[in-house]
Amino acid sequence: MTLTTGTRFQRRVLATAAAVSATLLFTANGASAAVNDDFSVATTDGCGVAEFVDYGPGAPGGGNNDDYIVIHDYCSDGHGVRAGVWMFGEYWGDQYNGNGLAGAAVVWDPFKEWGGPGNVTAGTPVRIEVCLVDGPNDETGARCRRAEHVSVDG
């Protein structure tokens, strides 16, 4: 039996509809997968960087920890780096990295440290500010920058 043009057209339409349906179903299931909410902000000269890490290993020996901040000092300029965190516009504190260019990055979990849930929840706006400072008590800061990200899936 030979297929008529109309029947071939109908089969193509059905095949296309099936492919579109399968794609939509796959996309809907894929959308529920975890989203990487990582973001970072650097001082205006790039010497200090603070990274929000989502789904990372946390501090060495600290086990699997979902959300935290890593503070880097990338310049040999005599300044340290301070990063501050805000959630929902509320200040959650700051942490200092005075280790210098050759030193280790500082891993900090403000979300657990100050009585928080330990992990950022979906829809939470997180703001980070990073500045160069002259010691841990320097409140003035220089070359500061801020970045904000709203967590997609927590």
VMD Tcl script that draws the C-alpha trace (Angstrom):
set ca {
  {0.00 0.00 0.00}
  {1.39 3.40 -0.92}
  {0.98 6.45 1.27}
  {-0.81 9.44 -0.11}
  {0.55 12.96 0.29}
  {-2.10 13.72 2.90}
  {-1.15 10.68 4.99}
  {2.57 11.52 4.84}
  {1.75 15.05 5.94}
  {-0.33 13.73 8.84}
  {2.49 11.43 9.96}
  {4.99 14.29 9.82}
  {2.67 16.47 11.88}
  {2.19 13.68 14.44}
  {5.93 12.97 14.56}
  {6.67 16.67 15.03}
  {4.02 16.96 17.75}
  {5.46 13.92 19.54}
  {8.98 15.38 19.37}
  {7.79 18.74 20.71}
  {5.87 17.02 23.52}
  {8.91 14.95 24.48}
  {11.10 18.07 24.45}
  {8.65 19.97 26.66}
  {8.41 17.05 29.07}
  {12.20 16.74 29.24}
  {12.61 20.50 29.70}
  {10.03 20.59 32.48}
  {11.82 17.79 34.32}
  {15.21 19.44 33.70}
  {13.95 22.71 35.14}
  {13.52 21.07 38.51}
  {17.21 20.15 38.57}
  {19.57 22.08 40.84}
  {20.69 25.52 39.69}
  {24.20 26.74 40.34}
  {23.75 30.15 42.01}
  {27.49 30.96 42.15}
  {28.42 34.62 41.67}
  {31.36 36.84 42.58}
  {32.38 40.45 42.95}
  {35.86 42.01 42.69}
  {37.26 45.28 43.98}
  {37.64 47.97 41.31}
  {41.29 46.97 40.79}
  {40.63 43.19 40.94}
  {42.92 42.68 43.95}
  {40.14 41.49 46.23}
  {37.44 39.00 45.22}
  {34.54 37.51 47.15}
  {32.72 34.50 45.71}
  {29.34 33.13 46.73}
  {29.70 29.38 46.29}
  {26.62 27.21 45.87}
  {26.98 23.42 46.24}
  {30.63 23.52 47.20}
  {32.62 21.36 49.62}
  {33.00 24.11 52.24}
  {35.99 24.54 54.48}
  {38.57 21.73 54.46}
  {37.43 19.03 56.85}
  {34.04 20.73 57.25}
  {32.03 18.24 55.24}
  {29.54 19.00 52.51}
  {28.36 22.55 53.01}
  {25.98 24.09 50.55}
  {26.42 27.88 50.58}
  {29.39 29.97 51.71}
  {31.72 32.85 50.77}
  {35.36 32.53 49.64}
  {37.51 35.66 50.05}
  {40.65 36.04 47.89}
  {43.54 38.50 48.04}
  {45.17 38.54 44.60}
  {47.65 41.42 44.97}
  {50.85 42.04 46.85}
  {49.85 45.58 47.78}
  {49.93 45.62 51.58}
  {46.12 45.66 51.84}
  {43.84 42.94 53.12}
  {40.39 42.16 51.80}
  {37.09 42.38 53.66}
  {33.81 40.94 52.39}
  {30.41 41.77 53.86}
  {27.09 39.96 53.31}
  {23.46 41.12 53.32}
  {20.34 38.97 52.94}
  {16.93 40.60 52.36}
  {18.72 43.92 52.92}
  {19.82 42.87 56.43}
  {23.53 42.97 57.25}
  {24.90 39.53 58.26}
  {28.46 40.56 59.02}
  {31.85 40.58 57.39}
  {35.07 38.57 57.29}
  {38.67 39.61 56.69}
  {41.40 37.97 54.62}
  {44.83 39.30 55.60}
  {46.73 36.33 54.17}
  {48.11 38.27 51.20}
  {48.87 37.14 47.69}
  {50.81 34.02 48.73}
  {48.30 33.07 51.45}
  {45.23 30.89 51.36}
  {41.76 32.13 50.56}
  {39.40 32.51 53.53}
  {36.30 30.29 53.52}
  {33.45 31.84 55.49}
  {29.90 30.67 56.15}
  {27.88 33.65 57.37}
  {24.64 31.78 56.67}
  {25.39 29.29 59.44}
  {27.69 31.34 61.66}
  {25.08 33.87 62.84}
  {22.25 31.49 63.54}
  {21.01 31.25 59.98}
  {19.75 28.11 58.26}
  {23.23 27.33 56.90}
  {21.92 27.37 53.36}
  {20.31 30.11 51.34}
  {16.70 29.36 50.40}
  {15.05 29.90 47.01}
  {14.15 33.51 46.30}
  {16.64 34.93 48.81}
  {18.50 38.02 47.63}
  {22.17 37.84 48.68}
  {24.39 40.90 48.37}
  {28.16 40.84 48.78}
  {30.46 43.82 49.15}
  {34.23 43.45 48.85}
  {36.79 46.14 49.78}
  {40.50 46.54 50.26}
  {41.28 47.41 53.88}
  {44.27 48.13 56.09}
  {43.74 45.49 58.75}
  {40.67 43.72 60.11}
  {39.42 46.80 61.98}
  {39.63 49.25 59.07}
  {36.02 50.35 58.51}
  {36.75 52.77 55.67}
  {37.56 50.33 52.88}
  {38.76 51.28 49.42}
  {38.02 50.24 45.86}
  {34.78 48.65 47.06}
  {32.21 46.96 44.87}
  {28.89 45.18 45.47}
  {26.98 42.50 43.64}
  {23.59 40.96 44.34}
  {22.00 37.74 43.19}
  {18.61 36.20 43.98}
  {18.93 32.47 44.65}
  {16.98 30.43 42.15}
  {16.58 27.17 44.02}
  {18.28 27.65 47.38}
}
mol new
graphics top color blue
foreach p $ca { graphics top sphere $p radius 0.5 }
foreach p [lrange $ca 0 end-1] q [lrange $ca 1 end] { graphics top cylinder $p $q radius 0.2 }
display resetview
